Amino acid sequence: MHLDFKQQNLKLYIMSRVCELTGKKAMVGNNVSHALNRTKRKFNANLVKKRFYIPEEDKWVTLKVSTSALKTINKIGISAAIKEAKTKGFLK
């Protein structure tokens, strides 16, 4: 297969569906029919792409977070949530 110059330099970045603050990701389970037939399915995490302002660094940061992480941010603040995620190893 021959690719032209633009296609050769194109890099595809596929983001995984993982919360950047809590590490939540998809689970595997079953669809169960009325006749109890089971087929595999995925339960994806409820993720939202959201911008946050960090006053200590005076900048905006875009994070992909779960809705439960949003509740945590509302409760303890974005700075504390980022600090906690860094100690757990979810953020660099």
N, C-alpha and C positions, 0 to 999 in steps of 0.2 A: 504494500500500500504506500503510495507516494503522497507526502504532505508538503504543502507549500510553506514558505517562510513563516507566515503568521501562525499557521497551525502548529509548527514545530516549536515555537517559542511560547505557546499557550500553556499555562500551568493551571491545572484544575485542583482546587482546594475543596475537598468535601468535608464539611463540618459534621462531627458526630453529634447526636442528640443527647448531650450530657450537660447538666447544670454546672456552671463554672464555680459556683460557691458551695454547693452541697455534694456534688458528684453523683446526683441522681441520674439514672439512665434507664433505658428500656428493659422491661422484664418479659420473660417468655411464659405463656400460659396456653390455655385451651379455649376454643369456642366449644360450647356444649349445646347440642341441639336438644329438642324436645325428646327425641329418641335416645338421648345420651351418647350420640356419636361425638367423638372428640377430634378436633383438628387444631393444629398448632396455630398460634397467633402471637402478636407482639402487643404489649401494653407500653406505649411510649410515655415518657415523662411530659408533664404539662409545662412546656418551656415558652418563655417570652423573651424577646430581644428588647432590652431596656437601657436607656442612657441614665447615668448617675453622675451627679456633681460631687467631687471630693474637695471640700474646702481646704484641707490641710495642704494638698498639692496644687490647688487652684486650677483644676482641669476636669474635663468631662471624660467619662469612661463608658464604653458600651459593653454590656455583659449579656450573655445568654443565661438566664436564671429561671428556675422553676418558680411556680406561683407560691409554693410554700416558703421558698427563700425570700420572696418579696415581702411576705408577712414578717419574716425574721428581720429583714432590713428595716421595715417600718417600726419594729419593736426596739432593736438595739442600735440601729444606725448603720450606714454604709461602711464607715471606717472600721467599726468593730467587726462587721461581717467579713470584710476583706481580710482583716488581720487574722480572724479565726480560720478562714479558708486557706490562708498561707501556712498556718501552723499545721493544718491537717493535710497539706500537700496538694490541694486542688488548684491553687493559683501559684504562679511563679513569684 
